[in-house]
Amino acid sequence: MKKKYNIAVLPGDGIGPEIMKQAYKIIQIINQKFPIVLNTQEYDVGGIAIDKFNNALPKDTIEGCKKSHAILFGSVGGNKWNHLPEEKRPEKASLLFLRKKFDLFLNIRPSKLESELFYLSPLRQDISKKGFDIMCIRELTGGIYFGKSEYDKSKEYAFDTENYFKNEIIRVAKKAFQLAQTRKKKIVSIDKANVLKTSILWRKTVDEISINFPEIKLSHMYIDNATMQLIRNPSKFDVILCSNLFGDILSDECAEISGSIGMLPSASINENNFGLYEPAGGSAPEIAGKNIANPIAQILSLSMLIRYSIGNIKIADLIDSSVKEALLKNFKTKDISRNGENYISTEDMGNIICKFLLKRI
């Protein structure tokens, strides 16, 4: 008998529904060809939920997520809702709330460039031809995004406070070291310990955790140097461990140097392997409905869901290799095509990846 899993699907705004449609194609193949069933149920989130219910995260959506094994998320936000107070905008009122609600403290963002696809990267060819495979681990429920902040009504004074407790650093660091054990056994921990007190605690705590993982080579790097070294020589990085703010910055940089943020998936997971899986890019309302968005990040986010929350590495690997084959055979959406020419549609990319997946079964 097939094992069944309930997946809450939150397509959201902008290109979210379009790229989610391509993930559904993969889910259909999985349900037909593999010994598991992904039961999906859609819920409103973000701007579309504000328009319907005056609430970016309705109660039914929260309850649906609670009853699921994982959340497959699209994207939220857009200029239409930017006039709202910050706390009611789709991004903060839905995505940040879900991260805190389900204690999704561990953010995993892989960024990979095959050496054969060097030309996708904006880096110099002598750098991009080396290729790279980076796993960015970001602490997601602490730090400056959740500290006390204030913006004075006179708009002449504002502050944001970064707070970290040792236990918050311990749990994300442990996960990073465990992931490093399955890779090249190298971690670079990012901080600003020459200036910030939170970074001093971060570095001290990571050093303490490293004692339990003697096979992992740990090094430290200041955030400003890290942003430079990622451009100069990304191939020397393996696992990067970051606080919330620094991880936000570096993971987007990793996406850009790989060719497009439209190819970067993201997993946000708690201690029980319940997670929210989403493309790292935004809702891109300017291209919504044009059938030109890149669905790869959404499809790879589904792969990460299957890998981490369901624990089926075989299926996840098959999806990943199908995406890789599509790229190696020169199928590209507009965002990764040279000069925006000779590209295929969102629908076509989804169909091609499905074709390669079926070939592997």
Secondary structure, 3 states (H helix, E strand, C coil): CCEEEEEEEEEECCCHHHHHHHHHHHHHHHHHHCCEEEEEEECCCCHHHHHHHCCCCCHHHHHHHHCCCEEEEEECCCHHHCCCCHHHCHHHHHHHHHHHHCCCCEEEEEEEECHHHHHHCCCCHHHHCCCEEEEEEEECCCHHHHCCEEECCCCCCEEECCCCCHHHHHHHHHHHHHHHHCCCCEEEEEECCCCCHHHHHHHHHHHHHHCCCCCCEEEEEEHHHHHHHHHHCHHHCCEEEECHHHHHHHHHHHHHHHCCHHHCEEEEECCCCCEEEEECCCCCHHHCCCCCCCCHHHHHHHHHHHHHHHCCHHHHHHHHHHHHHHHHCCCCCHHHCHHHCCCCCHHHHHHHHHHHHHHHC
